[in-house]
Amino acid sequence: MQVIATAGHVDHGKSTLVRALTGMEPDRWAEERRRGMTIDLGFAWTTLPEGRTVAFVDVPGHERFVTTMLAGVGPVPVVLLVVAADEGWMPQSAEHLDALEALGVRDGLLVITRSDLLDPELARDEALEHLAGTGLHRIPAVCVSAATGAGMDELRTALGELVAGLPTPDPAADVRLWVDRAFTIRGAGTVATGTLAAGRIRIDDELELASAGGPARRVTVRGLQSLGAPTDEVRGVARVAVNLRGVPREAVARGDLLLTPGAWLSTDLIDARLHGVRGGAPDPADLPEELSLHVGSAAVAARVRPLGPDTVRLRLRHPLPLRISDRAVLRDPGRRQVAAGLTVLDVRPPELRRRGAAARRAAELAGMDGTADAAGELARRGVARRAELVAMGVPARDVDVLVQSGYPAAAGWVIAPERAGELAAQLTAAVAAHDEADPLDPGLPVEAARRALGLPESRLVEAVLRHAAGGSGTELVLRDGRVARSAAAGLPAAVQDALEVLRADLLRDPFAAPEAGRLAELQLGPKQLASLVRTGELMRIADGVVLLPGADDRAVEVLAGLGPEFTLSTARQALNTTRRVAVPLLELLARTGRTVRTPDGGHRLV
């Protein structure tokens, strides 16, 4: 299925066109049919000749209902822009185009209606002139008459070609369903409808209902309908009606959202780049202090703080679940016009408290393109939780690639390499200051080290040390719960150099203990190895078998993923090592009480 929204001036035949295409009445209210004017969102659907299903969101065209129009168009990135042949381009044609341009809509059709009343080519050419220079400048134009049927077959063909060229959304994407209608069905309860852009919803799924009235609440999907028929599952793109179990009707309204639990960040503070509409990009300094932000089906008051030539900070009246690259409309309700479009650049922007902070932030925003880049976002934040980066819009696989490539990480947090280097230097200074103040108690406890660095998680201290050690950037080691200066600093330079090479090898492959040939190549004989083991730089597993300190703990973490029991062979494969290492390592784990042998000769973690 694909979903298409209408747009255009009042009384230019949008609803009549939808009615002719679908055989369904999009105007749901008797008042609409009596007045012949759409005042609320309408919905209809049809199957095109080649078998593709298309649903339509029919929007009002009157200037008093622009907010309703934006609620219909906001979640739908495809449009039928309707212009009547006998009236041509009109004021609401222009404002609707401004809204579409602000939202970044690029796909659609220009439909010239009422072609039986006047030569449609004049209206078509005029409309194409207005579309020139916008994102819709390349959309095809079709001239039709819903009254006579002229051009309707060509329109259906054009619709088929349009939807065939649209991208297929990711069914695994996080759900964000903007509610555009809520009502009650006797015997079933509350139903919320909207356009599902991506992801999937199933019966009995648990979702979050986010609304302006208070905190998000967990809700359960009792039933689903799509295009008037019950279904067990709906995948985007689709029109969907979600029956919510145990939710009162007054708890759901247009502009609320149904979300994948825990996958979204709600924010009331964003930094954004402005996009111009007719007349070019606005100067942020010329914008009113307060505007209305329209995104999805929601409309929220927003206070505007200019930052750079095309960037602003918005303080929203209530939080919304937004991501980097989201598009939205800023509208001036007083002047009844679209002031600008915007692209969200940051949903967790830094505070601007110090003198010059706003100018520095503007310079930083100037280099951001509205793409959620994993390395860039992490570099700006220094330290971030993986789940929060993903919730901001960074693809999860991109964050995982950074970790796999060597970015320091622990307990679900990731550190930018540049920040890790700064932290290592701070930690060296903190340990030196501690040892100078209390020479009889050398070494800084890990928790004290965490506080000194301002890290959110103590396990990140070890990640910083490992990263610094891999780059030969520190003489610190983690020993007995303390960060201490390495005793290897007093060893001969040749031994220190060999240790750094060996440490780099083992950081890449933690359980690949060096063979005798490699040790000889590094000129690390029994005496040198003994000194490194004695100083805590290496861990002796067996004669001639050495690993980095903490290898036994890391082995337990790896083996925990093998299930309740495992064999020597599966352990060796999971650790990516040889029997020469795996056998004494498992014996060490048994001696220290972390594994036991099973009756059938296997191993089990305690």
C-alpha positions in Angstrom: 0.0 0.0 0.0 1.0 3.6 -0.5 -0.7 6.7 1.1 -1.1 10.0 -0.7 -2.4 13.3 0.7 -4.3 15.9 -1.3 -3.5 19.6 -1.2 -4.9 22.7 -2.9 -7.2 25.7 -2.7 -10.7 25.3 -1.3 -13.4 24.2 -3.8 -10.9 23.1 -6.4 -12.3 19.6 -6.4 -10.0 17.6 -4.1 -12.8 15.5 -2.5 -14.6 15.1 -5.8 -11.4 13.8 -7.3 -10.9 11.3 -4.5 -14.6 10.3 -4.8 -14.2 9.7 -8.5 -11.0 7.6 -8.0 -12.2 5.4 -5.2 -16.0 5.4 -5.3 -15.9 6.3 -1.6 -17.1 9.4 0.2 -14.1 11.1 1.9 -16.3 13.8 3.6 -17.3 12.0 6.8 -19.5 14.7 8.3 -23.0 15.8 7.2 -22.0 19.4 7.7 -19.2 18.9 5.1 -21.6 17.4 2.6 -24.2 20.1 3.2 -21.8 22.9 2.7 -19.8 21.1 -0.1 -16.6 22.0 1.7 -14.1 19.7 3.5 -13.5 20.8 7.1 -11.8 17.7 8.5 -9.5 15.0 7.3 -11.2 12.4 5.0 -10.0 8.9 4.1 -10.6 6.7 1.1 -8.8 4.0 -0.9 -8.7 2.2 -4.2 -6.9 -0.6 -6.1 -5.2 0.6 -9.3 -5.5 -1.4 -12.5 -2.1 -3.0 -12.0 -3.1 -4.2 -8.5 -1.4 -1.7 -6.3 -3.5 -0.3 -3.4 -3.5 3.5 -2.8 -5.1 5.2 0.2 -5.9 8.9 0.2 -5.9 11.4 3.0 -8.2 14.2 1.8 -7.4 17.6 3.5 -9.5 20.8 3.7 -8.5 23.7 1.5 -9.9 26.6 3.4 -7.5 29.0 5.1 -9.2 28.5 8.4 -8.3 24.8 8.4 -4.6 25.0 7.5 -3.7 23.3 10.8 -5.9 20.4 9.9 -4.4 20.3 6.5 -0.9 20.1 8.0 -2.0 17.3 10.3 -3.0 15.3 7.2 0.0 16.0 5.1 2.6 15.9 7.8 3.0 12.1 8.0 2.5 11.5 4.3 5.4 12.4 2.0 3.4 12.0 -1.3 0.9 14.5 -2.6 -1.8 15.2 -5.2 -1.6 18.9 -5.7 -5.0 19.9 -7.1 -5.6 23.1 -9.1 -9.0 23.9 -10.8 -8.8 24.8 -14.5 -11.5 27.5 -14.2 -9.8 29.3 -11.3 -6.1 28.6 -11.6 -3.5 29.2 -8.9 -5.1 30.6 -5.8 -3.9 31.8 -2.3 -4.3 28.4 -0.6 -2.6 26.7 -3.5 0.4 28.9 -2.6 0.2 28.2 1.2 -0.2 24.5 0.7 2.8 24.5 -1.6 4.8 26.4 1.0 3.9 23.7 3.6 4.8 20.9 1.2 8.1 22.6 0.4 8.8 23.1 4.2 8.2 19.4 4.8 10.5 18.4 2.0 7.9 16.6 -0.1 9.4 15.6 -3.4 6.9 13.0 -4.8 3.5 13.6 -6.2 1.3 14.6 -9.1 -0.1 17.9 -10.2 -3.8 17.4 -11.1 -5.7 20.1 -13.0 -9.4 19.4 -12.3 -12.6 20.7 -13.8 -11.0 20.5 -17.3 -14.5 20.5 -18.8 -15.1 24.1 -17.7 -12.1 25.8 -19.2 -8.9 24.9 -21.2 -6.7 23.2 -18.5 -3.4 24.1 -20.2 -3.5 27.7 -18.9 -3.9 26.5 -15.3 -1.4 23.7 -15.8 1.3 26.1 -17.1 0.6 28.6 -14.4 0.9 26.0 -11.7 4.1 24.6 -13.2 5.6 28.1 -13.0 4.8 28.2 -9.3 6.4 24.7 -8.8 9.6 25.7 -10.6 12.4 26.1 -8.1 10.6 23.9 -5.5 11.1 20.2 -4.6 8.0 19.4 -6.6 9.2 21.0 -9.9 9.6 17.6 -11.6 6.2 16.0 -10.7 4.0 15.0 -13.7 0.9 17.0 -14.5 -2.5 15.4 -15.5 -5.6 17.2 -16.6 -8.9 15.6 -15.7 -12.6 16.1 -15.3 -14.3 14.1 -12.5 -17.7 15.1 -14.0 -17.1 13.7 -17.5 -14.4 11.2 -16.6 -12.0 12.7 -19.1 -8.3 12.1 -18.1 -9.2 9.8 -15.2 -7.6 6.7 -16.9 -4.4 8.8 -17.5 -4.5 9.8 -13.8 -4.8 6.2 -12.7 -1.8 5.3 -14.9 0.2 8.2 -13.5 -0.7 7.1 -10.0 0.5 3.6 -10.7 3.8 4.9 -12.1 4.2 7.2 -9.0 3.7 4.5 -6.4 5.8 2.0 -8.3 8.8 4.4 -7.9 8.4 5.1 -4.2 10.9 3.5 -1.8 9.9 0.5 0.3 10.0 1.3 4.0 11.9 -0.8 6.6 9.5 -3.2 8.3 12.0 -3.4 11.3 12.0 0.4 11.8 10.8 1.8 15.1 7.1 2.6 15.1 6.0 6.3 15.3 2.3 6.6 14.4 1.0 10.1 14.5 -2.7 10.0 15.5 -4.9 12.0 13.2 -8.3 10.7 14.5 -9.6 9.0 17.7 -13.0 7.6 18.4 -14.9 4.9 20.3 -16.6 1.8 18.9 -19.3 0.2 21.0 -18.1 -3.0 22.4 -14.5 -2.5 21.3 -13.3 0.7 23.0 -11.0 3.4 21.8 -9.6 3.4 18.3 -6.7 5.7 17.0 -6.0 6.1 13.3 -3.0 7.3 11.4 -0.5 6.7 8.6 2.1 4.2 9.5 5.2 5.3 7.6 7.5 2.4 8.5 7.8 -0.5 10.9 5.1 -2.9 11.8 2.3 -3.2 14.4 0.8 -6.6 15.5 -2.2 -7.5 17.7 -1.1 -7.8 21.3 1.9 -5.5 20.7 2.8 -3.2 23.6 3.3 0.5 22.5 3.8 3.8 24.2 1.0 6.4 23.9 2.6 9.8 24.1 0.4 12.9 24.4 0.6 16.5 25.4 -1.4 15.9 28.4 1.2 14.1 30.5 3.8 11.3 30.6 3.8 8.5 28.1 1.9 5.4 29.1 2.1 1.7 28.0 -0.8 0.5 25.9 -1.7 -2.8 24.3 -3.0 -3.3 20.8 -6.3 -5.1 21.1 -7.2 -5.1 17.4 -6.1 -3.7 14.0 -7.8 -2.6 10.8 -6.4 -1.4 7.6 -8.6 -0.2 4.8 -11.7 -1.2 6.7 -10.7 -4.8 7.1 -9.4 -6.5 10.3 -5.9 -7.8 10.2 -3.3 -9.4 12.6 -0.4 -7.2 11.4 0.1 -3.9 9.5 3.4 -2.9 7.9 4.2 0.6 6.7 3.3 2.4 4.5 -0.3 1.9 5.5 -3.4 3.6 6.8 -4.1 1.8 10.1 -6.8 1.9 12.9 -5.5 0.6 16.2 -7.9 -0.6 18.9 -6.3 0.1 22.3 -7.1 -2.0 25.2 -8.3 -0.2 28.4 -7.7 3.3 27.1 -10.4 5.9 27.6 -11.4 7.9 24.6 -10.5 11.2 26.2 -6.9 10.0 26.7 -6.2 10.1 22.9 -6.3 13.1 20.5 -5.0 14.2 17.2 -1.3 14.9 17.5 -0.7 12.1 20.0 1.6 9.3 19.1 1.9 5.5 19.3 5.6 4.5 19.7 7.9 1.6 20.0 8.6 1.5 23.7 12.0 2.9 24.7 13.0 3.6 21.2 12.4 7.4 21.1 13.7 10.5 22.8 11.0 13.0 23.8 12.5 16.5 23.7 11.2 20.0 24.2 14.5 21.6 23.0 15.9 21.3 19.5 18.4 23.0 17.2 17.3 23.2 13.6 18.2 24.5 10.2 15.6 26.7 8.5 14.5 26.2 4.9 13.0 28.9 2.8 9.6 28.9 1.1 8.6 31.5 -1.5 10.9 34.4 -1.3 13.9 32.4 -0.1 15.2 31.5 3.3 14.1 33.7 6.2 16.5 35.6 8.5 16.1 33.9 11.9 16.3 37.4 13.5 13.1 38.4 11.6 11.0 35.6 12.9 8.4 36.2 15.6 9.5 35.2 19.1 6.8 32.4 19.1 5.6 30.3 16.2 3.6 27.1 15.8 5.7 24.0 15.0 3.8 21.4 12.9 5.3 17.9 12.6 3.4 14.8 11.9 -0.2 15.4 13.0 1.0 17.6 16.0 1.0 21.4 16.4 3.0 22.8 19.2 3.8 26.3 20.2 7.6 27.0 20.0 9.7 29.9 21.3 12.4 30.8 18.7 16.0 31.7 19.6 18.1 32.7 16.5 21.6 31.2 16.5 23.2 31.4 13.0 22.3 32.8 9.6 19.9 29.8 9.0 19.8 28.0 12.4 17.6 28.4 15.4 17.0 26.9 18.8 13.3 26.0 19.6 11.8 25.5 23.0 8.6 23.5 22.6 5.6 24.0 24.8 5.5 20.2 25.4 8.0 17.4 24.4 7.8 15.5 21.1 9.6 12.3 20.1 11.8 13.7 17.4 14.9 12.5 15.6 17.8 14.1 13.7 16.7 14.8 10.0 13.0 15.1 10.9 11.3 17.8 8.8 8.7 20.2 10.2 6.8 23.4 9.4 7.1 26.7 11.3 3.8 28.7 10.9 2.9 32.2 12.0 -0.7 31.8 13.1 -1.1 35.6 13.5 -0.2 36.2 9.9 -1.7 32.9 8.8 1.3 32.0 6.7 4.1 29.4 6.7 7.2 31.2 8.1 9.8 28.5 7.2 10.5 24.8 7.0 13.1 23.2 9.2 15.3 20.1 9.5 16.1 18.9 13.0 19.9 18.9 13.6 20.0 18.0 17.3 17.5 16.7 19.8 19.8 16.9 22.8 21.6 20.2 22.3 24.0 21.6 24.8 23.1 24.4 27.2 24.2 27.9 26.2 25.2 29.6 29.4 28.6 31.1 28.9 29.5 34.2 27.0 30.0 33.4 23.3 28.3 29.9 23.6 25.6 30.8 21.1 28.1 31.9 18.5 30.2 28.8 19.0 27.1 26.6 18.7 26.1 28.4 15.5 29.5 27.6 14.0 29.1 24.0 15.0 25.6 23.8 13.5 26.9 25.3 10.3 28.9 22.1 9.7 25.9 19.8 10.4 23.8 18.6 7.4 20.9 17.0 9.3 22.2 13.4 8.9 22.5 11.3 12.0 26.2 10.4 11.6 27.5 8.0 14.2 31.1 9.3 14.4 30.0 12.9 14.2 27.4 12.7 16.9 29.8 10.8 19.2 32.6 13.3 18.5 30.2 16.2 19.5 29.1 14.5 22.7 32.3 12.8 23.7 30.5 10.1 25.7 27.1 8.7 24.8 24.9 5.8 25.5 24.5 3.5 22.5 20.7 3.3 22.9 20.4 7.1 23.1 22.4 7.6 19.9 20.1 5.1 18.2 17.0 6.9 19.6 18.4 10.2 18.2 18.3 8.6 14.7 21.8 7.1 14.3 21.5 3.7 12.7 22.3 1.0 15.3 24.7 -0.8 12.9 26.8 2.3 12.5 27.3 2.6 16.2 28.3 -1.1 16.4 30.8 -0.6 13.6 32.5 2.2 15.6 32.8 -0.2 18.6 34.1 -3.0 16.4 36.6 -0.6 14.9 38.1 0.1 18.3 36.1 2.9 19.9 36.3 2.5 23.7 33.0 1.1 25.0 31.6 -0.5 28.1 28.2 -1.2 29.7 26.2 0.2 26.7 28.3 3.5 26.6 30.7 4.6 23.8 33.5 7.1 24.0 34.9 9.2 21.1 38.6 8.4 20.7 39.6 12.0 21.0 37.7 12.3 24.3 39.2 9.0 25.5 42.7 10.5 25.0 41.7 13.6 27.0 40.3 11.4 29.8 43.4 9.3 29.9 45.5 12.5 30.4 43.1 13.7 33.1 43.3 10.3 34.8 47.1 10.3 34.8 47.1 13.7 36.5 44.5 12.6 39.0 46.5 9.4 39.9 49.7 11.5 40.3 47.9 14.0 42.5 46.5 11.2 44.7 49.8 9.4 45.1 51.5 12.7 46.0 48.9 13.5 48.6 48.9 9.9 50.0 52.1 8.0 49.1 51.3 5.2 51.5 48.1 4.4 49.6 49.1 4.5 45.9 46.5 4.1 43.2 43.1 5.7 42.7 40.0 3.5 43.4 38.0 3.0 40.3 34.9 4.8 41.6 37.1 7.8 42.6 38.6 7.7 39.1 35.1 7.6 37.6 34.1 10.7 39.6 37.3 12.5 38.7 36.6 12.0 35.0 32.9 12.7 35.3 32.0 9.4 33.6 28.5 7.9 34.0 29.7 4.3 34.5 32.8 3.0 36.4 33.5 0.3 33.7 34.3 3.1 31.3 37.4 3.8 33.3 38.8 0.4 32.2 37.7 1.2 28.6 39.7 4.5 28.7 42.8 2.6 30.0 42.5 -0.1 27.3 42.2 2.5 24.6 45.1 4.6 25.9 47.2 1.4 26.3 46.5 0.4 22.7 47.9 3.8 21.6 50.8 3.8 24.1 49.2 6.8 25.6 49.4 6.0 29.4 51.5 4.3 32.0 48.5 3.5 34.1 47.1 0.0 34.8 44.0 -1.3 36.5 45.1 -3.5 39.4 43.1 -4.8 42.4 40.3 -2.3 41.9 42.6 0.7 41.6 44.1 2.7 38.8 47.8 2.8 39.5 51.0 3.8 37.7 52.5 0.9 35.9 55.5 -0.8 37.5 56.7 -1.5 33.9 57.7 2.2 33.7 60.9 1.2 35.5 61.7 -1.6 33.1 64.3 -1.3 30.3 63.1 0.6 27.3 63.4 -2.5 25.0 61.0 -4.4 27.3 58.6 -1.5 27.5 58.5 -1.3 23.7 58.0 -5.0 23.3 55.2 -4.9 25.9 53.4 -2.2 23.9 53.6 -4.3 20.7 52.4 -7.4 22.6 49.6 -5.4 24.2 48.4 -4.1 20.8 48.3 -7.7 19.5 46.2 -8.9 22.5 43.9 -5.9 22.3 43.0 -7.0 18.8 42.7 -10.7 19.7 42.5 -11.0 23.5 42.9 -14.8 23.7 45.6 -15.3 21.0 48.5 -15.8 23.4 51.8 -15.2 21.5 53.7 -18.3 20.3 57.3 -18.9 21.1 58.4 -17.4 17.8 56.5 -14.2 18.4 58.0 -13.9 21.9 61.5 -14.4 20.4 60.8 -11.9 17.8 60.0 -9.4 20.5 63.0 -10.5 22.5 60.8 -11.4 25.5 62.5 -14.3 27.1 61.5 -16.1 30.4 63.2 -13.4 32.5 61.5 -10.5 30.7 58.1 -12.3 30.8 58.5 -13.0 34.5 59.2 -9.3 35.2 56.1 -8.3 33.2 53.9 -10.8 35.1 55.4 -9.7 38.4 54.6 -6.0 37.7 51.0 -6.9 36.6 51.4 -6.1 33.0 50.8 -9.6 31.8 48.8 -12.6 33.2 50.5 -16.0 33.2 48.0 -18.7 32.3 50.6 -21.5 31.9 54.3 -21.9 31.1 54.9 -19.8 28.0 51.2 -18.7 27.9 50.5 -15.1 28.8 47.5 -12.8 28.2 46.6 -9.3 29.3 45.4 -8.8 32.9 41.6 -9.4 33.2 41.6 -12.0 30.4 40.0 -14.4 32.7 37.1 -12.0 33.4 36.7 -11.3 29.7 36.6 -15.0 29.1 33.7 -15.5 31.5 31.8 -12.7 29.7 32.3 -14.5 26.3 31.5 -18.0 27.7 28.3 -16.7 29.3 26.9 -16.5 25.8 27.3 -20.2 25.1 24.4 -21.3 27.3 24.3 -23.2 30.6 26.9 -25.8 29.5 29.7 -25.8 26.9 32.5 -28.1 25.8 36.2 -27.3 25.4 35.7 -27.2 21.7 32.9 -24.6 21.8 34.8 -22.6 24.3 37.9 -22.5 22.1 35.8 -21.4 19.1 34.0 -18.7 21.1 37.3 -17.4 22.4 38.9 -17.6 19.0 41.9 -19.3 20.3 43.8 -22.6 20.4 43.8 -25.6 22.7 47.2 -24.4 24.0 45.4 -21.4 25.5 41.8 -22.8 26.0 42.8 -25.8 28.2 44.9 -23.8 30.9 42.4 -20.9 30.8 39.5 -23.3 31.6 41.6 -24.9 34.3 42.3 -21.4 35.8 38.5 -20.6 35.8 37.9 -23.9 37.5 40.5 -23.2 40.2 39.1 -19.8 40.9 35.6 -21.2 41.3 34.0 -19.7 38.2 33.4 -22.9 36.4 32.7 -26.5 37.3 32.9 -29.7 35.4 29.6 -31.4 34.4 29.0 -35.2 34.7 29.3 -35.6 30.9 32.7 -33.9 30.9 31.6 -30.4 29.8 31.9 -27.1 31.7 29.4 -24.9 33.3 29.7 -21.3 34.7 28.9 -21.0 38.3 
